[in-house]
Amino acid sequence: MDFDEVATTTRAVRKRLDLDRPVEPELINECLRIATQAPTGSNSQGWRFVVVTDPDKRKGLADCYRVGWNGSYRGGDAATGRASDDQAQQTRVRSSAQYLADNMERVPVLVVPCLVGRPVADSTAAWAGFLGSIIPAVWSFQLALRSRGLGSAYTTLHLADEAKAAQLLGLPDTVTQVALIPVAYTIGTDFKPAVRRPVEEITYWNGWKATR
């Protein structure tokens, strides 16, 4: 696949994750090696990636994920991160999200991206700079997975039980978890670009809602 195909067909994969096919550790390392070429704030390279394949620890992370799912997002539009008039589509997305919540521990590889440290201040600028030092690497990781026939989804719900997840993985207090990425081969590879609003509707020039 060329870059445009990879970039436009890397979906949040849930129901089409192959829960029975093992994923080779070498393949995970290969994709992470690509991910670490992403830009990072001040070239700090404070990212760390905890790869979880142990069944008991996967179950523990899945339990943490379900705390977030059941507590705040279960069954509502908030589970998808967006609202839509297309109720049929939203029903499909909710069903997919519920499937992942029910089967997270069966996903062969769970990757927890972390950053060394904590934001120095509780401000928008601090959090934007902090997360901006790892999110490009996480997305590069997901693109690399897609190009090799694997699927993933960017999730954060396990952070509702962040302390338990940290204890499970032996993370020190000076490390911040930023996501939980389920990884598996996909059932089929025929993913297509998603329906999106026209770029002309969401792009402004030199000011809010200003056109060229």
GUKOLTI-608698 format. One record per residue (C-alpha): residue in one letter; x, y, z. Coordinates in steps of 0.05 Angstrom, whole numbers, plus 5000, padded with zeros to 4 digits. Layout:
  res    c1    c2    c3
    A     X     Y     Z
...
This chain:
  res    c1    c2    c3
    M  5000  5000  5000
    D  5024  5070  4985
    F  5021  5124  5039
    D  4955  5154  5017
    E  4920  5087  5021
    V  4949  5072  5089
    A  4932  5141  5116
    T  4860  5139  5090
    T  4843  5068  5109
    T  4873  5062  5179
    R  4809  5053  5219
    A  4793  5042  5292
    V  4788  4966  5287
    R  4747  4929  5339
    K  4702  4873  5313
    R  4750  4855  5257
    L  4809  4843  5303
    D  4830  4770  5297
    L  4828  4748  5370
    D  4856  4678  5355
    R  4918  4693  5313
    P  4983  4708  5352
    V  5022  4770  5334
    E  5098  4762  5327
    P  5138  4804  5377
    E  5187  4822  5321
    L  5130  4855  5283
    I  5111  4898  5343
    N  5183  4919  5351
    E  5188  4935  5277
    C  5127  4981  5281
    L  5151  5014  5345
    R  5219  5026  5312
    I  5182  5065  5258
    A  5140  5101  5310
    T  5202  5128  5345
    Q  5220  5167  5283
    A  5161  5213  5297
    P  5174  5284  5321
    T  5174  5296  5396
    G  5176  5360  5437
    S  5247  5387  5444
    N  5270  5320  5417
    S  5259  5294  5488
    Q  5241  5224  5466
    G  5207  5212  5533
    W  5161  5160  5504
    R  5159  5089  5532
    F  5116  5032  5505
    V  5093  4976  5550
    V  5075  4916  5507
    V  5028  4869  5544
    T  5019  4797  5521
    D  5012  4762  5589
    P  4940  4736  5594
    D  4930  4756  5667
    K  4956  4827  5655
    R  4913  4833  5592
    K  4853  4814  5635
    G  4873  4865  5687
    L  4877  4920  5635
    A  4811  4898  5605
    D  4779  4905  5674
    C  4808  4975  5680
    Y  4779  4991  5611
    R  4711  4967  5631
    V  4711  5012  5691
    G  4714  5071  5643
    W  4666  5040  5594
    N  4613  5022  5645
    G  4621  5085  5686
    S  4619  5140  5634
    Y  4609  5117  5563
    R  4567  5055  5559
    G  4515  5057  5505
    G  4515  5132  5492
    D  4541  5177  5437
    A  4599  5196  5483
    A  4626  5126  5472
    T  4641  5145  5400
    G  4669  5213  5416
    R  4619  5247  5369
    A  4545  5260  5356
    S  4511  5244  5291
    D  4442  5246  5259
    D  4457  5179  5227
    Q  4428  5135  5281
    A  4442  5071  5243
    Q  4515  5088  5238
    Q  4519  5106  5311
    T  4485  5041  5330
    R  4539  5004  5291
    V  4594  5043  5325
    R  4565  5031  5394
    S  4559  4957  5380
    S  4632  4956  5357
    A  4655  4993  5419
    Q  4615  4946  5464
    Y  4647  4887  5429
    L  4716  4913  5445
    A  4698  4926  5518
    D  4672  4854  5523
    N  4733  4823  5489
    M  4792  4868  5506
    E  4829  4813  5544
    R  4825  4767  5483
    V  4864  4816  5439
    P  4933  4784  5432
    V  4973  4847  5444
    L  4957  4909  5485
    V  5005  4968  5480
    V  5005  5023  5533
    P  5042  5085  5508
    C  5072  5125  5565
    L  5111  5189  5576
    V  5164  5198  5628
    G  5143  5254  5674
    R  5079  5294  5685
    P  5057  5361  5656
    V  5091  5417  5695
    A  5026  5456  5701
    D  4952  5441  5696
    S  4940  5485  5635
    T  4920  5476  5563
    A  4989  5494  5539
    A  5023  5444  5586
    W  4977  5386  5567
    A  4980  5402  5492
    G  5056  5403  5493
    F  5059  5341  5536
    L  5013  5298  5495
    G  5041  5327  5431
    S  5106  5292  5448
    I  5076  5223  5440
    I  5012  5224  5399
    P  5050  5231  5333
    A  5090  5168  5351
    V  5027  5130  5370
    W  4994  5147  5304
    S  5057  5127  5266
    F  5054  5061  5303
    Q  4982  5050  5281
    L  4998  5068  5209
    A  5056  5019  5209
    L  5011  4965  5237
    R  4959  4978  5182
    S  5011  4973  5127
    R  5029  4903  5153
    G  4959  4875  5158
    L  4947  4890  5231
    G  4892  4932  5262
    S  4888  4976  5324
    A  4846  5027  5360
    Y  4866  5087  5401
    T  4831  5081  5468
    T  4837  5117  5534
    L  4780  5089  5577
    H  4826  5047  5620
    L  4852  5112  5650
    A  4789  5115  5691
    D  4826  5063  5734
    E  4896  5091  5720
    A  4925  5074  5788
    K  4905  5001  5783
    A  4934  4996  5713
    A  4999  5028  5736
    Q  5004  4979  5794
    L  4990  4921  5747
    L  5047  4942  5701
    G  5095  4966  5755
    L  5095  5038  5730
    P  5126  5090  5776
    D  5088  5153  5796
    T  5133  5193  5750
    V  5106  5159  5687
    T  5041  5180  5652
    Q  4999  5131  5613
    V  4966  5163  5553
    A  4928  5107  5517
    L  4914  5033  5510
    I  4923  5006  5440
    P  4894  4937  5424
    V  4933  4904  5368
    A  4917  4843  5326
    Y  4917  4818  5255
    T  4853  4839  5220
    I  4799  4795  5191
    G  4807  4816  5120
    T  4846  4878  5098
    D  4794  4912  5054
    F  4785  4975  5095
    K  4761  5037  5059
    P  4762  5112  5071
    A  4708  5134  5120
    V  4653  5183  5105
    R  4676  5251  5128
    R  4650  5322  5122
    P  4679  5359  5063
    V  4744  5392  5080
    E  4717  5459  5055
    E  4665  5457  5111
    I  4715  5448  5167
    T  4774  5489  5143
    Y  4778  5563  5158
    W  4830  5613  5132
    N  4860  5666  5177
    G  4802  5666  5226
    W  4744  5626  5254
    K  4694  5608  5199
    A  4731  5653  5151
    T  4736  5631  5078
    R  4791  5646  5028
